């Protein structure tokens, strides 16, 4: 735990001095990063490695999961974290994963949203990763046998790639209820059949 805290301090120092740093998440370890002097901070993340890892926002007080997703190979995403939460990287690989990270202050207004949103879970029941694209939100990579919680606006599209092209996997609508778990592998297989994709 002291080792992880030291890494957090070093990452904080580098981020403050250059506003950008490379964080190396050691093999088979969890790293927690905390920036308590920000009311809200934005972490712009880009995976520089050939392995994916899990990213989560957890409560500092009880480790309750606020959000989580897989950050795939060469994937990038912006994550907003409140002062009472922490940013967590979980690397289940046998080698370290390098993340290019830029930290900047943000306003709590980013959590004020217009329109109807639905909180649900994308589930991967298979043994292969499933990369997805959620335009203007993030590009999650669902690790094998994993779940990723999302909070998406009605009308938001979730895309997948096949044969070098992008296709709509689903569009969020009111048929999806808060708390639902969607089997992405099955949805993708059904969608590929519908589109005639092999």
DRENVEXMI-284782 format. One record per residue: z, y, x of N, C-alpha, C in turn. Coordinates in steps of 0.001 Angstrom, whole numbers, plus 500000, padded with zeros to 6 digits. Each point is the difference from the previous one (the first is absolute). Layout:
N
ZYXZYXZYX;...
! end
This chain:
198
500000498791500827500000501209499173500000501263500864;500733499971501107499993501149500906498602500219500577;499332498900500294498643500088500557499066500686499017;500101499614498728499151500607498985500350501469499807;501272500339500083500402501399499865499460500823501161;500026499437501200499471500688501168498513500261499819;499267499003499506498576500184499754499768501095498976;500852500042498985499871501038498987500184501370500623;500986500115500889500251501280500651498822500413500866;499463499036500760498858500306500865498790500400499172;499782499302498883498871500344499138500178501401499439;501244500323499635500296501334499479499725501059501063;500442499741501237499802500959501080498521500237500254;499218498915500058498562500125500261499307500725498863;500407499677498771499356500624498848500253501497499980;501212500390500396500325501423499998499265500735501106;499833499335501153499412500683501139498484500075499921;499345498989499455498544500001499955499460499869498585;500897499778499045499658499814498592499188498735499772;499869499177501035499267498751499870500457499068501111;500128498718499662500443499052501008499495498614499660;500067499106500957499702498592499772501326499253499997;500272499312498907501219499201499884499608498538500138;500666499290500890499755498577500187501104499217499295;499611499238498984500976499190499261500034498614500650;501127499627500606500067498730500738499734498785499111;499558498923500630499715498754499284501228499494499259;499782499562498764501054499377499187501254500857499871;499790501316499876501142500895499825499745501006498890;501088500614499570499954501058498994500425501298500667;499250501062499766500339501308500562500231500984498858;501096500738500074500328500997498984499897501395500602;499301500889499321499856501378500447500591500945498964;500741501001500493500738500889499113499860501436500500;499650500909499098499875501419500345500847500804499002;501328499960500140500896500568498987499941501522499895;499424500687501006499953501458499945498888500491499072;499145499104499513498962500357499038500446499638498583;499793500908499055500233499671498586499042498873499600;498765500159500407498966498975499822499117500054501238;499613498842500523499028500034501094498795499132499658;498876500382500571498775499222499844499726499280501306;499825498687499931499628499205501166498540499591499846;499161500515500880498593499601500019499874498866501000;499663498820499507500009498791500811498596499434500167;499701499539501200498747499285500253500300498803500893;499627498828499527500221498778500766498956499913501113;500457500002501248499101499957501159499829498584500538;500571499016499320500003498635500505499115499080499172;499841498784500487499194498998499305500846499132499078;501262500364499851500906499298499095500553500990498976;500261499499498803500602500838498972501516499916500042;500644500862499232501455499945499863500390500572498645;501251499798499637500507500490498723500672501359500196;499738500900499067500612501330500004500779500147498702;501208500518500098500817500173498795500801501292500087;500333500534498834500947501099499889501218499425499298;501162500084500672501236499428499462501072501070499880;500914499799499076501156500877499878500898499823501215;500506501107500543500941499924501122501334499396499585;500318500099498721501344499660499552500166498531499633;498956499386499428500139498599499588498783499154500328;499058500574500773498770499291500397499133499596498812;500210500654498858499124499735498852498573500430500348;499038499155499632498600500300500299499458501053499038;499500501093500546499378501057499204498511499721499863;499379499614501110498591499620499992499720499149501230;498911499230499956499617499190501152498533499626499889;499398499698501149498600499585500030499686499456501388;498902499300500104499539499526501298499035501007500597;500161500279501286499074500885500718499139499114500888;498757499786499584499122499057500671499418500533501298;499211499159500628499331500351501250499189501279499828;500273500979500861499310501296499982500228500783498699;500956499557499188500292500696498745500712501319500241;499883500924499036500703501281500097500517500410498633;501079500768500009500642500391498747500946501164500253;500239500798498977501052501028500006501151499496499153;501217500079500537501196499566499285500961501175499913;500510500273498795500967501078499804501388499396499821;500974500533500752501347499423500023501032501102499768;500885499781499038501073500963499729501134499841501005;500859501029500091501080500018500998500999498861499825;500157499490498776500964498919499795499361498614500153;498758499978500494499320498731500249499610499895501474;499489498847500378499572499772501382498672499245499996;499261500180501084498717499334500172500214498759500858;499484498862499540500261498725500667498688499284500312;499874499514501236498872499174500407500513498582500244;499323499012499436500371498599500228498808499284500623;500183499528501219498930499322500732500319498517500104;499284499174499236500217498551500023499083499291500992;499269500762500779499081499416500970500726499630501294;499345499183500816500562499604501295499615500960501119;499411501126499634499674501045500973500318501353499376;500185501003500811500346501324499487498811500624499268;500302500941499123498972500733499255500180501488500285;498917500654500383500047501432500323499564500820498786;500818500972499645499714500885498872499907501438500500;498884500638499742499874501431500280500656500731498836;500954500858500309500807500607498948500116501504500209;499822500721498922500222501442500013500987500329498888;501060500703500345501039500364499041499921501495499728;500055500375498736499985501421499633500876500208498772;500594501187499864500825500267498812499127500094498759;500570499651498865499276500064498731500937500536498926;499432500407498906500778500524498881500309498889499002;501143500126499340500359499028498961499011500039498837;499167501027499967499006500110498929498981498870500033;499893499324501154499041498883500072500388498875499047;501284499985499585500452498960499084499883500431498536;499583501256499787499771500480498638498565499683499629;499812499140499025498669499515499694499598500346498573;498730500247499835499450500242498674499302498737499520;500069499758498716499352498821499438500938498812499932;499489498915499462500789498784499821499822499066501183;501128499531500538499990499070501119500625498673499577;499560498933500642500542498671499725500463499384501321;501214499489500014500539499326501187499845498493499812;499257499372500898499783498561499899499842499418501400;499823498689500074499960499295501282498686499257500165;499410500136501191498827499224500375500490498802500807;499647498791499559500533498788500630498857499187500623;500210499539501223499050499125500679500631498617500118;499507499041499227500537498643500029499284499111501008;499012500552500698499197499196500913500435500100501445;499322499199500848500337499924501422499203500974500855;499126500803499367499218500994500736500346501402499527;499941500955500923500249501398499639498911500502499057;500371500928499135499041500610499072500025501514500208;498987500547500658499926501465500159499463500650498730;500628501099499601499590500749498810499807501461500360;499319500720499139499840501445500154500430500666498705;500927500949500115500424500798498845499654501438500353;498823500465499598499509501319500420501007501116499759;500141500852501011500891501172500018501480499626499977;500313498703500064501404499565500011500314499286501307;499444498813500203500215499239501227499057498803499999;499943499327501139499212498784500133500936498856500389;500663499404499008500985498960500328499335498696500411;500692499244500823499560498672500392501075499024499542;499672499164499033500987499058499481500078498799500934;501110499863500693500203498869500896500096498708499186;499768498851500641500120498723499279501369499843499344;499986499522498776501218499715499231500941501201499962;499435501170499711500808501224499985499777500774498708;500851501005499822499884500897498857499994501432500498;499317500878499281499975501416500342500172500813498723;501062500790499954500248500838498836499142501253500053;499420500375498869499199501209499906500415500791498769;499723501278500038500298500913498892498749500845499826;499129499622499060498672500590499918499733500638498644;499198501040500061499649500752498801498981499236499160;500127500108498700499018499395499114498623500587500324;499029499118500151498652500408500397499714499770501467;501051499722500804499815499754501437499273498673500214;498993500014500852499276498782500335500601499328501228;499986498674499999500337499201501177498730499253500383;499585500158501252498732499443500460500211498871501000;498965499181500165499976498997501057498608499990500618;499919499446501203498711499901500686499508498554499991;498696499853499812499366498685500087498569500208500467;499592499229501005498639500092500531499629501428500410;500994500722500541499727501344500501499951501084498940;500290499659498754499967500986498915501368500104499331;500230501130499332501243500210499263499777499711498517;500986499340499401499943499685498569501342500342499364;499975500323498719501231500283499257500668498684499621;501227499810500480500780498828499612500592500221498618;500609501170499813500556500342498694500212501504499915;500088500470498803500354501391499718501314499987499242;500971500746500479501323500013499378499897500572498588;500508499233499037500025500465498613501274499494499333;500128500265498716501248499690499311500181498517499702;498999499186500358500188498553499868500949499486501086;500181500805501060500969499683501055501312500689499641;501073499246499980501307500534499626500869500205501240;500960500909499893500968500194501075500687498672500311;500039499643501286500657498766500405499089498789500063;498756500133499539499064498871500050499714499588501442;499710498730500193499521499483501288498600499456499795;499042500514500781498613499585499873499623499083501160;499425498851499670499536499046501000498644500480500504;499997500661501159498785500638500505498937498975500373;500415498871500555499037498968500357499222499510498797;500703499755498906499335499543498774499118501097499414;500521501228499986499207501120499489498704500154500800;500107499857501328498821500169500847499002498865499777;500498498771499881499108498862499752499265500178498675;500732500410498973499381500227498686498979501122500060;500334501055500723499099501157500098498731499649500763;500134499222501079498837499580500772499077499122499149;500591499139499180499201499161499096499250500885499001;500713500977499467499415500917499025498828500787500618;500149500378501279498980500802500679498919499131500664;500202498699499989499039499101500644500059500046501513;501195500301500547500178500075501457500451498654500523;499367499526501066500406498740500622500864500238501211;
! end
